[in-house]
C-alpha cells in the first residue's frame, strides 16, 4: 500500500520510550506523525526508581525525569499529541481506523507502542480484585502510607524502592527465588523502609474502612496477617494488544510484512523489556517505513 499523499498519515499509539522514539525519528524524516496516548508521555517508565542502564546516564535518572526529557524531545519537533483512550483499531479499504473515546481517526500507517498490561491474580473474586493496583504512578507523591507489593521481579523491587523514600513497604514473595537483578536485590534487602518476606501465599484480602487486611500463609502452615493502605500486584506482564480488531488480528502477519503495521517496544519484546531495546527497535522501524516509502515513490 502506498498513500497518494506526499506526507502519508502515520499514527503512533503509545507515548512511552518506543513510541516517542518512533515519532521523533519520523518527524526528522519530514513526516507528520500523530502520537496518541491515554495518560502521560513516558508511560510506565514514569514508575522507574532509577534508570541506570541507559547509555548517557552513568549516574542514573529517575523515570519521571526521563519522561520529562521525552516530552521535551516531542515538543522540539512539534509532534501532534492526542491524549485519549484507544477503544479499538480496524483495517478497512487499505487504511487504519482508530476509534478513540472522543473521535475516530484514519491513517495510512500505524505504529503500536502500547506496552504491556499486568497479569492479574486469578484466585480472587471481583470485589477483591477492585482492591488491587498494578502500577504506582498515582502513588508517586503519597507519603506515610504502608504498601504491600506482591512479586519478586525487577518491577516489584523497583516499585518498592520508589515508594520507600516516603512510605513503608512490605514485599511478599510466594517462593524463595528472587527474579530481580542482583543490583535491585542489594538495594531492597538493605533498605530499612522495606520488609521482605518469602514463601508467602496470600489467601484472603478484606477491607476495614481505609485499611486493607491481607491474610496469608508462610511455609504453607504458619498463618500471618498484614495491614496496609495499598496492595500492588507485580507478578508479570503481557503485551497490551487487546484493542486490535479482528480485521487486524487475522491479517497481522501480512500487514507487518507489507510495512503497513509496526508493533514496537515492550508490546513486541516479550521478556526483553529494556529502554535501549525499545528505543532502538522503534527507530529501526521508523527507518524501515521511510525506506519503504522512498522505494515506493521511486518505483512510481
VMD Tcl script that draws the C-alpha trace (Angstrom):
set ca {
  {0.00 0.00 0.00}
  {1.25 3.47 -0.87}
  {-0.78 6.53 0.03}
  {-1.40 9.13 -2.65}
  {-0.46 11.77 -0.07}
  {3.01 13.31 -0.27}
  {3.04 13.09 3.51}
  {1.08 9.93 4.42}
  {-0.92 9.72 7.62}
  {1.09 7.94 10.29}
  {-0.18 7.21 13.79}
  {1.81 6.07 16.80}
  {-0.23 4.57 19.63}
  {1.58 4.90 22.95}
  {3.99 7.63 24.09}
  {6.45 5.58 26.09}
  {10.14 5.49 25.12}
  {9.45 3.41 21.99}
  {6.50 5.45 20.76}
  {8.27 8.75 21.42}
  {11.41 7.50 19.63}
  {9.46 6.37 16.58}
  {7.54 9.65 16.41}
  {10.70 11.76 16.68}
  {12.51 9.72 14.02}
  {9.55 10.02 11.66}
  {9.41 13.77 12.26}
  {13.12 14.02 11.49}
  {12.41 12.38 8.13}
  {9.82 15.08 7.40}
  {6.63 13.20 8.20}
  {3.89 14.47 10.50}
  {3.18 11.58 12.86}
  {0.31 11.76 15.32}
  {1.14 10.45 18.78}
  {-1.80 9.03 20.74}
  {-1.53 8.34 24.47}
  {-4.19 7.78 27.13}
  {-2.06 9.02 30.03}
  {1.19 10.99 30.08}
  {4.31 10.88 27.93}
  {6.67 8.23 29.27}
  {4.14 5.51 30.01}
  {5.22 3.02 32.65}
  {8.77 4.35 32.66}
  {7.42 7.03 35.00}
  {7.28 4.30 37.67}
  {11.02 3.64 37.50}
  {13.02 4.41 40.62}
  {16.31 4.75 38.78}
  {17.25 4.09 35.16}
  {20.96 3.33 35.22}
  {21.44 1.02 32.25}
  {20.60 3.52 29.50}
  {23.68 4.94 27.74}
  {24.48 8.54 28.61}
  {23.20 8.44 32.21}
  {26.10 6.93 34.18}
  {24.64 8.11 37.49}
  {21.13 7.04 36.59}
  {17.97 9.07 36.13}
  {14.52 8.73 37.65}
  {11.64 7.62 35.49}
  {9.85 10.93 35.96}
  {12.87 12.96 34.82}
  {13.36 10.69 31.83}
  {9.69 11.14 30.89}
  {10.12 14.92 31.03}
  {13.05 14.67 28.62}
  {10.90 12.59 26.25}
  {8.24 15.32 26.43}
  {10.81 18.00 25.53}
  {12.02 15.94 22.59}
  {8.47 15.54 21.30}
  {7.83 19.26 21.73}
  {11.03 20.13 19.85}
  {9.64 18.53 16.69}
  {6.11 19.88 17.21}
  {4.67 16.40 17.08}
  {0.89 16.38 17.33}
  {-0.14 14.77 20.61}
  {-3.62 13.43 21.28}
  {-4.47 12.41 24.83}
  {-7.32 9.93 24.53}
  {-8.24 6.28 25.05}
  {-7.92 3.94 22.09}
  {-11.05 1.82 22.19}
  {-10.36 -0.17 19.04}
  {-8.43 -0.29 15.78}
  {-9.64 -1.75 12.47}
  {-8.14 -2.03 8.98}
  {-10.50 -1.40 6.08}
  {-10.04 -0.20 2.50}
  {-6.25 -0.01 2.89}
  {-6.50 2.30 5.93}
  {-6.38 2.05 9.71}
  {-9.35 3.40 11.63}
  {-8.55 4.26 15.24}
  {-11.62 4.56 17.43}
  {-10.94 6.91 20.30}
  {-13.17 7.78 23.19}
  {-13.94 11.13 21.57}
  {-13.27 10.60 17.85}
  {-12.42 8.20 15.00}
  {-9.24 8.87 13.05}
  {-7.99 7.46 9.74}
  {-4.34 6.72 8.93}
  {-2.27 5.04 6.22}
  {0.35 3.52 8.53}
  {0.35 2.53 12.17}
  {2.97 2.06 14.88}
  {1.74 0.32 18.01}
  {3.72 1.06 21.15}
  {1.05 0.21 23.68}
  {3.41 -1.55 26.06}
  {2.25 -4.28 28.37}
  {-0.59 -4.88 30.76}
  {-0.29 -6.56 34.16}
  {-1.11 -10.21 34.65}
  {-3.85 -10.20 37.25}
  {-4.18 -12.78 40.02}
  {-6.73 -15.47 39.26}
  {-7.53 -16.64 42.77}
  {-9.63 -13.67 43.95}
  {-13.22 -12.60 43.37}
  {-14.34 -9.41 41.60}
  {-14.70 -7.42 44.81}
  {-11.21 -8.35 45.95}
  {-9.72 -7.51 42.55}
  {-11.03 -3.96 42.98}
  {-8.73 -3.57 46.00}
  {-5.55 -4.18 43.99}
  {-3.37 -1.91 41.86}
  {-0.80 -2.90 39.27}
  {1.49 0.12 38.93}
  {2.42 3.02 41.17}
  {2.11 6.16 39.03}
  {-0.81 7.57 41.02}
  {1.02 6.96 44.30}
  {4.31 8.67 43.48}
  {3.53 11.67 45.69}
  {1.99 9.72 48.57}
  {3.68 9.80 51.96}
  {3.43 7.91 55.23}
  {1.49 5.02 53.73}
  {2.00 1.27 54.03}
  {2.28 -0.55 50.71}
  {2.27 -4.27 50.14}
  {3.88 -5.38 46.90}
  {3.29 -8.94 45.77}
  {6.02 -10.22 43.48}
  {9.79 -10.58 43.39}
  {10.87 -9.47 39.94}
  {12.54 -6.30 38.70}
  {9.25 -4.36 38.65}
  {8.27 -5.35 42.18}
  {11.66 -4.43 43.64}
  {11.90 -1.20 41.64}
  {8.39 -0.17 42.78}
  {9.43 -0.88 46.37}
  {12.49 1.34 46.11}
  {10.48 4.19 44.60}
  {7.79 4.08 47.27}
  {10.18 3.51 50.19}
  {11.53 7.07 50.13}
  {8.37 8.31 51.85}
  {6.49 5.16 52.85}
  {6.79 1.77 54.48}
  {6.88 -1.12 52.00}
  {6.30 -4.84 52.50}
  {7.28 -7.29 49.76}
  {5.61 -10.70 49.70}
  {7.28 -13.41 47.62}
  {5.42 -16.71 47.18}
  {8.72 -18.62 46.75}
  {12.32 -18.39 47.94}
  {13.54 -17.37 44.50}
  {14.03 -13.67 43.67}
  {13.80 -12.81 39.97}
  {15.03 -9.23 40.34}
  {18.57 -8.44 39.23}
  {21.29 -8.51 41.89}
  {21.66 -4.72 41.99}
  {17.99 -4.27 42.88}
  {18.13 -7.12 45.40}
  {21.01 -5.49 47.27}
  {19.25 -2.13 47.41}
  {15.95 -3.58 48.58}
  {17.28 -6.04 51.15}
  {19.39 -3.32 52.74}
  {16.67 -0.68 52.81}
  {15.30 -0.09 56.34}
  {11.93 1.03 54.97}
  {11.35 -2.25 53.12}
  {10.47 -5.56 54.75}
  {10.87 -8.68 52.65}
  {9.04 -11.98 53.29}
  {9.39 -15.17 51.28}
  {7.26 -18.29 50.86}
  {4.13 -16.23 51.47}
  {0.82 -17.29 49.93}
  {-1.94 -14.68 50.15}
  {-5.21 -16.43 50.99}
  {-7.63 -13.55 51.56}
  {-7.91 -9.77 51.38}
  {-10.54 -7.72 53.19}
  {-11.17 -4.02 53.70}
  {-11.76 -2.27 57.01}
  {-12.55 1.39 56.41}
  {-9.43 2.84 54.80}
  {-7.20 -0.13 55.58}
  {-6.64 -3.40 53.76}
  {-6.08 -6.62 55.69}
  {-4.07 -9.34 53.99}
  {-4.30 -12.89 55.31}
  {-1.54 -15.26 54.27}
  {0.29 -18.49 54.97}
  {4.04 -18.83 55.28}
  {5.66 -22.18 54.52}
  {2.12 -23.46 53.84}
  {1.15 -23.60 57.52}
  {2.08 -20.51 59.54}
  {-0.79 -18.02 59.46}
  {0.14 -14.35 59.01}
  {-1.73 -11.06 58.79}
  {-0.58 -7.78 57.25}
  {-2.31 -4.40 57.41}
  {-1.69 -1.80 54.72}
  {-3.15 1.11 52.77}
  {-2.48 -0.22 49.27}
  {-1.69 -3.52 47.56}
  {0.34 -3.60 44.35}
  {0.45 -6.81 42.32}
  {3.63 -7.09 40.25}
  {3.60 -10.74 39.20}
  {4.27 -10.30 35.49}
  {3.09 -8.51 32.35}
  {1.91 -9.39 28.84}
  {1.56 -7.41 25.57}
  {-1.27 -4.90 25.62}
  {-2.91 -5.53 22.24}
  {-6.49 -6.18 23.27}
  {-7.79 -3.14 21.36}
  {-6.89 -4.65 17.97}
  {-9.96 -5.57 15.92}
  {-10.48 -8.84 14.07}
  {-9.66 -7.18 10.74}
  {-6.12 -6.65 12.07}
  {-5.71 -9.84 14.08}
  {-6.43 -12.10 11.11}
  {-4.13 -10.10 8.81}
  {-1.45 -9.01 11.26}
  {1.39 -11.01 9.69}
  {0.68 -9.64 6.22}
  {0.22 -6.07 7.48}
  {3.60 -6.18 9.19}
  {5.28 -7.85 6.23}
  {3.95 -5.15 3.90}
  {5.16 -2.31 6.15}
  {1.65 -1.14 6.96}
  {1.86 -2.02 10.65}
  {4.74 -1.92 13.13}
  {4.50 -3.31 16.66}
  {7.33 -1.83 18.71}
  {8.66 -1.52 22.24}
  {7.54 -3.74 25.10}
  {4.45 -4.81 23.14}
  {6.82 -6.74 20.86}
  {9.83 -7.56 23.01}
  {8.42 -10.25 25.32}
  {10.72 -10.60 28.35}
  {13.38 -8.29 26.89}
  {11.80 -5.13 28.24}
  {14.60 -2.56 28.34}
  {14.51 1.08 27.25}
  {17.53 0.76 24.99}
  {15.98 -2.21 23.17}
  {12.64 -0.43 22.85}
  {14.03 2.84 21.55}
  {16.48 1.16 19.19}
  {13.89 -1.14 17.62}
  {11.43 1.75 17.35}
  {13.91 3.92 15.46}
  {14.75 0.97 13.22}
  {11.04 0.53 12.42}
  {10.68 4.23 11.55}
  {13.70 3.96 9.26}
  {12.20 0.84 7.68}
  {8.97 2.65 6.83}
  {10.88 5.63 5.43}
  {12.97 3.34 3.21}
  {9.82 1.58 2.01}
  {8.09 4.85 1.16}
  {11.14 6.16 -0.69}
  {11.44 2.97 -2.75}
  {7.70 3.00 -3.49}
  {7.96 6.60 -4.70}
  {10.90 5.73 -6.96}
  {9.03 2.78 -8.43}
  {6.12 5.06 -9.30}
}
mol new
graphics top color blue
foreach p $ca { graphics top sphere $p radius 0.5 }
foreach p [lrange $ca 0 end-1] q [lrange $ca 1 end] { graphics top cylinder $p $q radius 0.2 }
display resetview
